[in-house]
Amino acid sequence: MPVTLTEAAARHVNKYLAKRGKGLGVRLGVKTTGCSGLAYKLEYVDETSPEDVVFEDQGVKVLIDPKSLAYLDGTQLDFVREGLNEGFKFNNPNERDRCGCGESFRI
């Protein structure tokens, strides 16, 4: 499976979807931006698109567009708390470099 979730990430997604009262899962992708070239996208989704590649891990559906799949292959999505901050963290073995501000990366 190209994309996996840690227990913490799956728990957070399921909790948020339950709070929303609807939702199918999360959509992951990449977009061109930032100083290193690419940035991660993550959004909650209510329905699939015809072009989506759908995976399921720990009871959570993960939807990825075909263009982003090559960049995300092998990625693990985690949910971490660091001090007062919390959020999703992408552990991507394909990353070669990350910008100093942490907003973008390069393959």
C-alpha positions as CSV (number, residue, x, y, z in Angstrom):
1,M,0.0,0.0,0.0
2,P,1.6,3.3,-1.1
3,V,0.1,5.4,1.8
4,T,-0.5,4.4,5.4
5,L,-1.7,6.1,8.5
6,T,-0.4,5.8,12.1
7,E,-2.9,4.9,14.8
8,A,-2.8,8.6,15.9
9,A,-3.6,9.9,12.4
10,A,-6.5,7.4,11.9
11,R,-7.9,8.2,15.4
12,H,-7.8,12.0,14.6
13,V,-9.4,11.5,11.1
14,N,-12.2,9.3,12.5
15,K,-12.8,11.7,15.4
16,Y,-13.0,14.7,13.1
17,L,-15.3,12.9,10.6
18,A,-17.6,11.9,13.5
19,K,-17.6,15.5,14.7
20,R,-18.6,16.8,11.2
21,G,-21.3,14.2,11.1
22,K,-20.4,13.2,7.5
23,G,-17.4,12.4,5.4
24,L,-15.8,9.6,3.4
25,G,-12.2,10.0,4.4
26,V,-9.2,12.2,3.5
27,R,-7.8,13.3,0.1
28,L,-4.0,13.6,-0.1
29,G,-2.1,15.3,-2.9
30,V,0.7,17.6,-3.8
31,K,0.7,21.1,-5.4
32,T,3.5,23.2,-6.9
33,T,4.4,26.0,-4.6
34,G,7.0,27.2,-2.1
35,C,10.8,27.6,-2.2
36,S,11.4,23.8,-2.7
37,G,8.8,23.2,-5.3
38,L,6.0,21.0,-3.9
39,A,3.7,21.2,-0.9
40,Y,1.3,18.6,0.6
41,K,-2.5,19.0,0.4
42,L,-4.9,17.3,2.8
43,E,-8.6,17.8,2.9
44,Y,-11.6,15.9,4.2
45,V,-13.9,14.5,1.5
46,D,-17.5,13.6,1.2
47,E,-17.4,11.8,-2.1
48,T,-14.9,10.3,-4.6
49,S,-14.0,11.6,-8.0
50,P,-13.8,9.2,-10.9
51,E,-10.0,9.6,-11.2
52,D,-9.3,9.0,-7.5
53,V,-7.1,6.1,-6.4
54,V,-8.6,4.8,-3.1
55,F,-6.8,3.0,-0.4
56,E,-8.0,2.1,3.1
57,D,-5.8,1.8,6.2
58,Q,-7.0,1.4,9.8
59,G,-10.6,2.0,8.8
60,V,-9.8,5.3,7.0
61,K,-10.3,5.8,3.3
62,V,-7.4,7.7,1.6
63,L,-8.1,9.2,-1.8
64,I,-5.2,10.3,-4.0
65,D,-5.3,11.8,-7.5
66,P,-3.1,9.8,-10.0
67,K,-0.6,12.7,-10.6
68,S,0.1,12.9,-6.8
69,L,0.4,9.2,-6.3
70,A,4.0,9.0,-7.7
71,Y,5.1,11.7,-5.1
72,L,3.3,10.1,-2.2
73,D,4.2,6.4,-2.8
74,G,5.3,4.9,0.6
75,T,4.2,7.9,2.6
76,Q,3.0,7.5,6.2
77,L,0.6,10.1,7.5
78,D,1.0,10.8,11.2
79,F,-0.7,13.1,13.7
80,V,1.7,14.7,16.2
81,R,1.7,17.1,19.1
82,E,4.8,19.1,19.5
83,G,4.6,21.6,22.4
84,L,1.5,23.7,21.9
85,N,1.2,22.7,18.2
86,E,-0.5,19.7,16.7
87,G,-1.1,18.6,13.1
88,F,-0.5,16.1,10.4
89,K,3.0,15.1,9.5
90,F,4.0,13.4,6.2
91,N,6.7,10.9,6.6
92,N,7.6,10.6,2.9
93,P,10.6,8.4,1.9
94,N,10.7,10.1,-1.5
95,E,11.6,13.6,0.0
96,R,15.1,14.6,-0.9
97,D,15.0,18.1,0.6
98,R,12.7,20.3,2.6
99,C,12.8,24.1,2.7
100,G,13.8,25.9,5.9
101,C,10.3,27.0,6.8
102,G,8.9,23.5,6.4
103,E,6.2,24.5,3.9
104,S,7.5,22.8,0.8
105,F,9.7,19.8,-0.3
106,R,11.6,18.4,-3.3
107,I,11.6,14.9,-4.7
